[in-house]
Amino acid sequence: MAELQELGDPLGEGALEAEAPASSCLAGNRLNLDVYPEGCRLFLKLYEKRREEVEQVEFLRLSCNEELITSTLSTIPVLKGLKSLVLKGGHTRDEIGTPQRGLVASLPQELGELSHLAHLDLGFNSFSALPPCITKLGSLRSLLVSHNSLQGLPEDFGQLSNLTFFSAMKNQLQGLPQNIGELAALETLDLSENALESLPEEIGNLQSCTELDLSGNRLTGIPSSLDSNSKPEKLQRLFLEAGEDSFTVTPEGCRVFLACGVQFCFPLGATTTSVNIHFQKHSPDPQWVKLKDHDILLSEVLELQPHGIHFQKEVLIWLPYASTQYLHDREIVIRTFSGQNWSDLRTRVEWKEKPKKHVACCSVPHFSWFLVVSRLVENECRVPQEGALLFSTVDPNIKVTFPPGVTEETRTVKLQVLPVSSEDLQEITNDPETVASPLLCLSQNSSIDFLQPVKIQLPLPPGVTGLTLDRSRVHLLHSDWNAQNWNDITSQVVLEFTHLYALFEVTHFSWYWLWCTTKTYIGGFAKYVYKRLRMYQVNFIALQRKKDPEQVLLQCVPKHKVDPVLKRLHDRYRGPEPSDMVEMVEGEQFFAAFERGISIDADRPDCTDGRISFNFFSHLKNVKEVYITSEVDRKSKSVKGQVSFYRGAVPEDIPEEVTKRRKGPDSHWLATLPIRLPKLKTQGKEQPTTPNGFSLPPLNLGNAETGYLTQANLLAIAGRVGADWPTIGLNLGLSYQEVEQIRYNYRDDLGAQVLHMLFSWAQQNEKHPDCVDKLISAMKESGRQDIADEITAIIALGREKYRESIRRVGLDQESSTEDSAIAMV
């Protein structure tokens, strides 16, 4: 410690304690200090104690979120052999978890003398311009300046002749220098998420560039020098902006990235001529997207044109899909449409880190329609004349044995298993004694029966063993492919039982289900149970917010989520019980409409003629929150109405007796739930009104000592707010829903919108001691410094009047003493 004092060390006593960890970080020619809270302090201390070793460092990483980073930068140029330098921000976060930018906004000119520096990362800092020393780094091959505030690049940027990688994503670049085309070695150029409106023609001179990302800019076009038709050898990767709907593929091939997350890889020679590919995404239409009972749709439908075009080599497609973490014993496949039927493609699943998402990948020889589906796991095998064995990977206890001579020609057999929990079965049947095995689905690519019986092994239902089995209660059920009917075939087959399994033989395939129950008419009973097991059993919910009944929450909820959803919403919402269970097809579009004196805000983008459109997905939240109004006067009575959920168009002139019978397989109507708007509360005493009839409560914000904002003051302020009121309201703490409701309720009167926003906030915050300061801050944050200054002046005047009143009553000495105390503080 005495040694530190003699040296006059500005780093403080903690540096001595930090010397040991810093020394351990000096591993050969590498020094990684960005993971330490005081990495810059450690670097300076280490440089002081072991200067010769530090000067040999070739790879250095430091955090730019430390106060000492400025003094540290002046030391870095002495590291003459430095090859890689990482000076990044983002190592600290604010109170809400947002990464903070680094403190570096410039670099010492001497940094340009690092003749061996090949890699420089200045990401997540505060640069508004690229430091001049960077263009002096003749050996620089990789430069990253992402997440800064750069508005342009220097005119001598083309001097970086050895640069192969340059990333300036997430900046404010408005243009590029013409000499960017002189970067002959540049292979990857990332200019995404900037403000570029145009590109210089010289950008087409980047002969080595194989990856160019221009997404997230304001480009209306690209230079002809970048046209893939004219110079296809230049651009092996193509990033398309949102809104673009086509791209060109040449015989040289390319990799294409769409803004929606879809990717393509066209290998060299996939086409013999240039082909223009059009793409668009559709919402799934249940009339032509045919899903099986237990399929779950995980994406929209991607259409690629021209349809049926055949490629010389298969094209790889990556489709993002929604996560299915809560689903088990399932697999992800890409399904394609040939124009006549849908088929599943061999698919692999990948996880993309940037951005974080699940993607499904497959290879295709031609284009049509594609979507991602979660299905029951499908096991398959090829059955030759010699026979084979097929078992389920979901339940290895399920086996299918094919004896020799079972077929003359090799055929493919597929097996799927639907596990059925005892809890679900007993809840549906209301019979604790009914149990069943997993449901077995078998199929093959041939319509010919097997030449020899095929032996099937099914596990016995839970709780049942071969020793305790009551054979009179056992039923083997067989169904057609659509599971429309279940037939009891127990008497038609020879059932054998071991301690754990049931064994039987068949010559053709379909679905098989083993039950143990006392029910007599088991076929019809099983049909009812199977129908209830389908994935798309849903309830509709319509709830009104307790504090604001005009705010209505509409939701379509799968049956197993109803109770948790209602429990979660109970404290804030009230409403009727959920609708009866209805069936929906995955991805199906349906509507909701309000009737009987209640209407909806027609300005919503998903609202047409008072109907709100939904798309049902069993794995996503199917919820909308809307504002409704009454078509009758609520001053005299409450208003009763209903919200109806339905498919297709709204029937006109529906008699009341018909509205009571809107359910059933042949009806468009799915459910109807009541809505009630209470009678408006009358005020106890008459309040002043503005010329447009808006009622104003008496208000005094603040206090006598700091100064008041009176009702008259707020009226004057409201007159100056204008169209900025939504931004001001949000900055005052109003929710987006509250702002939208005000906008709708007073949609034809800007003045009333401003008044309602300002006075409703004032009423809620009248008792808060810092409400006036919050109002001033909100005005500043909204870009209305003029109003903030006016409020400040009003408060100052009120404070002065208060002090004058104190002096008039003889308390000026006390006041002056208080002022002196404040001044001393």
N, C-alpha and C positions, 0 to 999 in steps of 0.2 A: 504493500500500500504506500509506503514511503517512497518507493521508486516511482510510482505514478505521480505523486505530488511533486517530486523533483523534476519530472519531465513536463509538468504542467499539462498533463493529459486532459483534453476536453471531454473525453468519453465517459468519465465518471468511474466509480468503483465497480460497477457491475461488469465492466469489460474484462476485468481480471478473472472473474468467475466464469466468464463466457469463453476464455481462451481455450480451455480444454475441449469443449465441443467444436470450436472453430478449427482447432488443430486436427481433430478427427475427420473433418470435412475435406481437408486438403489431401486428396488421394491422387498421388502422381501429378498429372497435368490437368486435373479437373477440380473445380471448386464450386459446389452447388449450395448456395446460401439462401435461396429464395424460400426454402421450407422453414427457415428459422424466423421467429418474430422480430429479432434484431439482427438480421443478416448483414446489413450495411455496417453496423457497429462492429460485428465480428470481423468483417473484411478489413476494416481500418486497423483494428487491433492486431490482426494476423499480419497485415502488411508491415506494421511497425516492428513486430517481433521476429518475423521470418521473411524479410523482404526478398532475399535472393530466391527462395523457393516460390514465393508468390509471383515473382516476375517471370517464372517459367510456365505459369498456368496458360493453357491453350483453350480451355472451356470454362466459361464463367456464367453463373446465373445469379441474379439479384432481384429482390422485390423493390418496386418503385413506389410502394405505399408507405415508405419510411421517411422521416424528416431528414435523415442523414444522407439520402440518396444524392443530393446536390453536391456535397463535399466528396462523396465517393466517386462521382463521375470524373472529377478532376484528377483522380489517381489512376483511373483505368488506362489512359494512354501509355503509361510506363510498361504495360504488359505487351511488349513488342511482338511476342510470338502468339498472341491471341488469335484463335481461329473461329471460335463461336462465342457470341455474346448475347445473352438473353436478359433484357431489362423490361419486365412486364409489370403492369398493374393488375388489379383484380384480386389481390391476395387478402384484402380486408373487405368486410361487408357492413352495410348500414343496419339500422334496427329492424328493417323488414327483409333483410337478406340479400339486397341488391349489391353486386360486386362494385367496389369503388375504383374509379380510374386512378392511375398512378399520378405522381406529382411532377413527372418529367415533361417539360414542354420545349426543351432545347438541349443540345449536346455541345461539349467543348470542341472547338475547331481542331484541336490536336488529335481528336479521335480519328480524323481522316488519314493520319499517318500510320494506322495499323495495317501494314501492307499484306499481312497474312489472313486478315479477317474474311471468312467465307460465308458466315451465317450470322445474321443480325435480326433479332426479334424485339420490336419496340411496341408490341401490342398492348391495348387497353391503357393508354397514357393520355396525355393532354396536348399532343402536338396539333397545332393549327397549320403548320407548314413544315415541310421536310427540311431538316437541318442541312446547310450547305456542305458540311463535312462528309455526308453520306456519299455524294457523287464522286468523292475523291478515293473511295475504297475500290481500287481496281481489281481486287481478287474476290469481291463479293459475288456469291452465287445464289444466296437465298436471303430475301428481305421481306420481313413481315411487319406491317404497320397497321394492322386491322384494329378496329374499335378505337379510333382517334377522332380528331375533328379536322382532318386535312380537307382543304378546299381546292387544292391544285397540286401539281407536281412541278419541280423546277425545270427550267428550259434545257438544262444540261443533263437531264435524267438519262439520256441516251448514252452517256459516257460509261455507264455500267455494262460494259461489253460482255462480261462473263456471267451476268445474271441469268439464272435458269428458272428461278421461282420468285414470283412477286405477288403478295397478297395485301390488298388495301381495302378489304371488305369492311363494311360498317363505318364509313367515313362520310364526308360531305363533298366529295369530288364533283365539280360541275363541268370539268373539261379535262382533256389530256393534251400534253405537248406533242407537237408533230414529230419530234425526234424519238418518240416511243418506238417507232418502227425500226430504229437503229439497234434495238436489243436483239441481235441476231441469234443469241444462244437461248433466249427465253422459251421455256417449254410450257410453263403453267402461269396463267395470268388471271387472278381473282379480283374483279372489280365489282362484286355484288354489293347490294344495299348501299348505293350511293345516290347522287343526284344528277347523273349523266343524262343529258338530253340528246347528245350527238357524239359521234366518234370521228377522229381524223382519218382520212383515207389511208394515211401511212400505217395504220394499225394492221393493214393487210400485208405489210412487209415482214411480219414476224414469221419467218420461214420455218422455225423450229417449234412453234407453238402448237401443242396438241390438246390443250385444255384451256378454254376461255369461258369464264363465268361472268355474265352480264346481267344476271337476274336482279330484280329489286331496284331497277333504275327507272328513268323516265324516257327511255329511248322510244322513238317512233319508227325507227328503222336502223339498218346497219349498212355500212359502206359496201359498195359493190366489190371491193377488194376482199371482203369476208364472205361473199356469196359462195355457198358450198357448190353451186352449179359451175362456177367459173374456176375455182381453185379447191377442189375437194381434198387434195392431199394435205391441206393445212390444218383442217379442223377435224380431229378425230373425236372430240367431245363437244356436244352442243347443249347449252342450257337455255331453255325457253322460258320466256316471261309468262305470267298469268294473262290470259286473254288470247294468246296465240293458239291456233288450232291446227297447224300443219308444220311439217318439216320435210326436207328432201334427203333421201338416202341415195348414195352413189355406189358404184361397184367397189370403191375403196373401203366402204363400211364406216361406221361411226358409232359412238355411244351417245344416247340422247337422254336428257334429264328434263322432265316436265315439272312445272311449278307445283302441281298437285302431288308430287312424290313418285309418280310412275317413271320407270327407267326402261330403256331398251338398249340392247347390244346387237348391232348388225355386223356380223363378221365380214372379213374381206371376201368378196365374191358372192355375198348373199343375193345380190341383184346383178343382172347383166347390163342394165341401163339405169339411168337416174329415175327414181320413183318418188312422187310426192305423196306423203302419208298424211291423212287427215285423222284427227282424233277428237272425241267428245265423250263426256260422262253423262250418264242418264240415271235417274231414279228408277229402281226396279219396278217393273209393272207385273203384277201377279198373273196377268192374262197370258204372258209369254215367258216369264221367268218361272220355271216349274221347280219348286223345291220339294224334297221329300219331307215326311212328317217330322223328322228329327234333325233336319239341316238348319243351320243358323247362318244367315247372310251377314258377312263382315265388311262388305264394301259396296260402292255403287257399281254400275255396269259401265265398263270401258268399251267403247266402240272404235274400231280401227278400220279405216277404209283406204284403198278399195278392198271390198270383201272378196275372199277367195283367192287373192293373189298368192301365188306359190313362190317361195324363195328357194334358191339353189342350196342354201345352207340354213339350218334352223336358227331362228331369232330368239334371243333370251329376253324375257319380260319380267320385271319386278313390279308387283302391285302392293302398295301399303294396305294394311287392314287393321281393324279395331282389335284390341286385346281381348282375349277370352280366358283370363286367369282363373275365373271361378268355375270353368268347365273342365271336367275330367273325362278321361277315356274317349277322347275325340282327336281328330286330326284335321289339318288345314289343307285344302286343295283349291286349285284354280279351275273353274268350270268355264267351258267355252261352248258357244252355240254355232252349229254348222249351217243354220238356216232352216233346219227341220227338227233337230233335237239337241239337247244339252248333253255334254260328256265331260268327265273329269280328266284332268291332265296330271301327269306325274309331276309332283310339286315338292320343292324343298323350302324350308322356312329359315329366314335369316333375321338377325337383329342389327339394325343400323344405329351406330352411336351418334352420328351427326347427320340429320337430326334424329333424336331417339324415337324409333318406331319399328314395328314389326313389318316385314315384307315377305311376300310369297313369291317364289321364282319358278318359272317353267320355261321350256323351249317349245316353240311352235313353228310349223312349216308354212302356215298361212294365217291371214288375219280375219277376224270376225268380231264377236262380242266376248268379253271376259269379265269374270267376277270372282271374288274369294268367298269360299264357303267353309264352315266348320261342320264336319259330318261325323257319324259314328266311324270308329276305326275299322278299316277294311283290310282283312287278310285274304290273300289269294294264293293259289298254287296251280301248277299245270299237272293234269292227271293223264298219264300215258296208259298204255295197255297193261303195264306192269303194276299199276295201282299207285297210291300215294297216301300220305297222312297230312291232314290240315288241322291246325289248332288255333285258338284265339289268343292273341297277345293281351287282350283285355282280361280274359278269364281263361288261364291255361287248362282249367278243368273241362273246358268244352273242346271236344275233339270230333273229327270226322274221318273215318277210315275207309279208304277205297281199296277193295281187294283186287287181285289180279284178274284180268278179263272183264273189268267193269265197263270198258269202252273200247271201241275199235279204233277211233281216232282221238288223238290228244285233245283234250278240252280244258278250258280255264274255269276254275271254280272260285267263287268269292264268298266270304263269311263276314258277317257283322253281328255284334252283340249289343243289346240294349239292357244294361243293368236296371233292375227294378228294386228299389228299396222297400223293405217291409213297412216302414213308416208311411210312405206314399200310398202303398197298396191298401193298408188298413184304414187310412184316412178316407180314401175314395170309397171303399166298400163298406166302411163303418162296421167291419167284422174283424175282430182281433184274431180269429182262428183261420182266416184266409191267408195263405202264403203262396208264392210262385217263384219259379226259377227265372234266370235272365231270359230275355226274349232272343231267340236265335233266328237270324235272317240269312238264308242261303240262296245263292243264285249261280247260274252258269251261262256260258256263251253259246249254249246249244239248246234246242227245244226237244231233243230226243232224250227219252228216259234212259237211265243207266241199265246195262245188260245184266248186272249183278246187284243185289241189295247193298246199299251203303250203310255202314253202321255209324250211328250218332251217339255220343256220350254227353249227357246234360247233368249238371250237379243237381242234387235234390234241393228243394226249397229250404230256406233257413229254418233251423229247428227240427227238421225232419231227417231221420236216418233209416237205413234199410231194416234196422232191428225194431223200430217203433212204428213203422209205416202201416197205416190203415189203407189198404189198396182200394177200398170202396170210395175213398175220398180223392183218389188220384185221377187226374184228367190230363191227357195229352191233347193239346189244341193245335190245329193247323189252319193257316189263313192264306188268302190270296195276296198278290203283290201290293195291293192298295190297303190291306188290312181293313177291308170293309166288312168282312164276315169271318167269324171264327167257328170252326167245326170241331166237334169232339171226335177224335179218331182213336180213342183209347181201345175200343173193341176191334179195330181194324189192324192193329199192329201187335207184335209180341213184345211186351215190356218186361225187361229184366232189371233187377235192382241189386246193387251192391250196398255196402255200408254207406257210401257217399254219393253214388251216381245212379242215374236211370239210363238204360241202354235200349235202343230200338233200331229197326232197319227200315229204310225207305228206298224207293227207286226213282223218285223225282224230288225236286227242291222247291221250297217256298219258305214259309215262316213256321217255327215250332215253339210252343210255350207249354211248360209243365206246371200244372196247378195242383194245389192240395186244399180242398174246400168242401163244405157241406152243401153248397148251392146246387140246385137241381138243373136249372137252365143255364149252364155254364157258358155256352156260346154267346148269347146275348149279353150276359153279364161281362164277359171278357171284352166284348166290343165296346161297352160303355167305359170300362176301365182304360182300355187302350186310347180311346178318344180323350180321356182326361189326362193321359200321360203325354200327349203331344206338347211340343214346346210353346205353342202360341195361344195358350189360355191366358186371357188378360182381363183386367178390370179397368173401368174408366173412373176417374176421380175429378170432382169439381169442388174446390174449397175457396172460401172467401176469407181474406185477411181480417182478423179481428179489429184492428185499428182503422181499417179502411175497407169496408165491404165492397167498394167498387173495384177493388183489385182482386181478380179471380185467377186461381191457379188451376190449370187444366193438365191432366197427366194420364197417360196410358201405361199401366203397370202390369208386368207379368204376375201371375197369381202368387208366386212364392215371395214377392216383394211387397205385397199390399200392406201387411201388418207393420213391417219396419218403417215403411214410408209414412203411414198415418201416425205412427208413434212419434216420428221425428218432426212432423208438422203440427202436432197437436197444440203446442204452446202458442203458435202464431196464427193458426188458421182454424176456421170452423166450417162445417158444411155437412151435407148428407152422407150417408154411408156410401161406399163404392157401389158401382153398378153390378148387376149380375155378371157372371163370367161369360165372355164371348170369345169367339175364335178369330184370330188375325193371322194373315200370312206374313212371313218375314219380309220386310221391305215394303209392305202394302201401304198405299197412300189412303188416308181417310180424312174426314173433316169434322169440325165442330161449329155449330151455329147457335146463336141465342134467339129465343122466340118469346112471344107474349109480353110485349112492352119493354123488352130489354134489347139494346143494340151494342155493337162492339166498335171500337176505334177502327174505322175503315182505312186509316192511313198506314197500317202495318203492311210491310212488304209481302207477308204471307197471307194476307187477308183479301179476299175478293167477294164482293157482294155480301159482306157480313159473314163469310165462311173462312175459318182458319184451317190451313192445310197442315197435316202431320204426315210423317212417315214412321211406321212402326218398326223398331228393331228391338229384339228381346234383350240384347246386350248393352243397349244405350238408354239414356234418359229421354223419354218421350214426353217432354214437359214444355208448356208455354204459360207465361204469366201475362195477362191482358187486362185492360181497363174497359169496363162496361158502363153504359149510361142508360137512364130510363127514358122512355118515350112519353111518359106521362109526368104530371107534376107531383113530386115527392113532398111538397110542402103540406099537402093535405092527407096523404096516406102512403103507406109502404107499397112497394111494387114487387109483385111475384112474377116470376118467369121461369125459364128452363133453358138448359144447354143440352143440345142433342148431338150425339156422335153418330156418324153415318158414312156409308160408302156412296160414291157417285154423286149425281146432281140432287139438289133439294127438291123434293116433290112440292108442287104448288097447290094452294087451297086445300090443305089437309083438314078434313073434319075432325073434331075433337075426339069422336069415338074411335077414329083410326089411329090417332096419336098414341092411344093407350096400348096399341098392339103393334109396336114397331120392332119386335124381336122375332127372330125365326130365320131359318136357313135361306128363305127366298126373299128376305127383306133387305133393303139398303140400310135400314136403321139398325144401329148397334145398341144404343142405350140412351136414356134420357134422365137427367138429374135436375132437381129444382134449384133455383137461385132466388134470393130474396134481398132486395135493397130496402133498408129501413127508412122510415119517415125521417125527414130532415129535422134536426133539433132546432128549436126556436131559441133565440138569444133572450137573456133576462132583461136587458135594457137596450134602448135604441142606440146604435152606433153611428158615427159619422160616415158618410159615403162620399165617394168621388163622383165627378160628373158622369162617368159611365156606369154608375150604380154599384160599384164595388164597395163592399162594406169593410171598414177599417176598425180594428180594435184600438182602444187608447193604449199608448205605449210610451215608456221612458226607458231607453237603454242606457246602461252605465250607472253612475251614482253622482251625488252632488259634488263630491270632492274632485273626481276626475272629469266631470262634465257629462251632461246628458245629450242623447240623441232623442229628440221628441218625435211625435207623430208627424208634425209639420216638416221636420228635418228629413225624415225618411221619404215623405212625399216628394220633396225637392230632389233627393238623391235618385229616387225611382224615375223621375223625369229625364235623367241623363243616362240611364243604364242602356236602354235600347235593346238591340238584338243580341247583346253579349250576356243576357240574363241566364241562359242555361249554363254557360261556363262558370259564371259567378256562383250560381246555385250549387253546382257540384263542388266548387272550392269551399263553399260554406258548410259542406257536409251533407247536403241533400243527396238522396240516392238517385240513381239513374231512373228508376221507376217513378219516383216522385216528380222528377223533372218532366218525364214523358206524360204523366197524368195532367200536370199543369198545362203543358203544351196542348193537350187534347181538349181539356175542359174549356179553355179560352182560346181556341184555335183561330178565331177570327178577330182577336183583340190583343195586340201586342202589349198595350198598356196594362191590361188586366193580368196578363202573364207575369209581367215584371212585378206588379203590386202583390200578387198572390205569392210569388216566390219570396219576395223580401219580407212581407209581413208575417207569413207563416213561419219563416225562420226566426223572425224577431220574437214572435209569441213563444216559441219553444225555448229560446235562449235568453229571455228577458232577465232571468234571475242569475245568470252566469256572470261573475265579476269581470271576466275578460272578453265579453261578447263584442264590445266595440273594437278591441284590438283584433279580434278574429275577422270582423267585417273589413277592417282596413287591410289586413293581410290577404283576404280573398280578392279584394279589388286589385291589389298589386299582382297577385298570381294570375289574374285574368287579363293583365295588360291594361288596366284602367287606373293608372297612376293619378290621373286627373281627379277621379272621384275619391281616391285615397287621400289626396292632398286636401280636398274639400272637407272630408270628414275630420281630418286632423285639425283643420282650421276651426271647424265648429266646436270641437272638443276643447281646443285651446281657449276659445272665447268663453265657453261655459266655465272652464276652470278659473279664468280671470274674474268672471262675475262672482263666483263662489268666494274667492279670496277677498274681493271688495266687500262682500256682505259680511264677512268675518271681521274685517277691519272696522266696519261701521258700527258693529256691536261691541267694540272695545277689546277684541281678542287678537289685535294685530301683533302684540308682543309674543304671544304664544305661537302665532303663525310664523313670525320671523324666526323664532327659535327652532321650530320644526323645519323651516326651509334651510337653516344653517346646518342642522343635523343631516338633512338629505344631501346638502352640498358636500359635507365632510365624507359621507359614504361614497 
